[in-house]
């Protein structure tokens, strides 16, 4: 199977029938998945009851107990 060339790729405006329906089905499916994700994210987002942490790690001490080989 050879690689597609620009001359062989059909333009969307010339698509008819089942191919055009498949393109629309893929677009609609993507939008529906996005809406489902957005709804699930808003329903199950538990950051409202998160514990605020005010300690910031500014310096990470180097460990001398790990031998370097």
Phi, psi and omega per residue, in radians:
X1 nan 2.222 -3.112
X2 -1.546 2.835 3.119
X3 -1.285 2.578 -3.136
X4 -1.218 2.548 3.078
X5 -1.894 2.763 3.124
X6 -1.049 -0.545 -3.139
X7 -1.205 -0.403 -3.075
X8 -1.612 -0.285 -3.089
X9 -1.369 2.196 -3.133
X10 -1.356 2.597 3.103
X11 -1.450 2.536 -3.105
X12 -1.072 -0.616 -3.107
X13 -1.118 -0.393 -3.138
X14 -1.661 -0.048 3.112
X15 -1.223 2.473 -3.133
X16 -2.417 2.705 2.998
X17 1.150 -2.238 -3.000
X18 -1.144 -0.642 -3.140
X19 -1.102 -0.703 3.127
X20 -1.186 -0.652 3.094
X21 -1.145 -0.640 3.113
X22 -1.144 -0.733 3.110
X23 -1.065 -0.792 3.133
X24 -1.152 -0.641 3.125
X25 -1.124 -0.686 3.116
X26 -1.156 -0.730 3.128
X27 -1.114 -0.806 -3.129
X28 -1.150 -0.699 3.119
X29 -1.097 -0.712 3.101
X30 -1.103 -0.747 3.114
X31 -1.143 -0.716 3.119
X32 -1.121 -0.729 3.099
X33 -1.102 -0.662 3.092
X34 -1.121 -0.722 3.120
X35 -1.164 -0.739 3.118
X36 -1.099 -0.733 3.113
X37 -1.098 -0.768 -3.126
X38 -1.086 -0.746 3.123
X39 -1.142 -0.800 -3.137
X40 -1.126 -0.680 3.132
X41 -1.110 -0.733 3.140
X42 -1.253 -0.565 3.140
X43 -1.304 -0.692 -3.003
X44 -1.865 0.262 3.103
X45 -1.369 1.988 -3.061
X46 -1.841 0.517 -3.141
X47 -1.389 -0.169 -3.133
X48 -1.188 -0.526 -3.127
X49 -1.860 0.410 3.137
X50 -1.259 2.585 3.120
X51 -1.494 2.126 3.139
X52 -1.258 2.367 3.139
X53 -1.970 2.170 -3.095
X54 -1.832 -0.162 3.101
X55 -1.412 2.108 3.082
X56 -1.805 2.415 3.093
X57 -1.440 1.960 -3.106
X58 -1.754 -0.602 -3.128
X59 -2.308 2.264 3.067
X60 -1.788 2.019 -3.115
X61 -1.228 2.504 3.093
X62 -1.372 2.428 -3.134
X63 -1.610 2.242 3.131
X64 -1.692 -0.029 -3.097
X65 -1.473 -0.173 -3.139
X66 -1.677 1.968 3.137
X67 -1.277 2.438 3.108
X68 -1.705 2.195 -3.124
X69 -1.867 nan nan
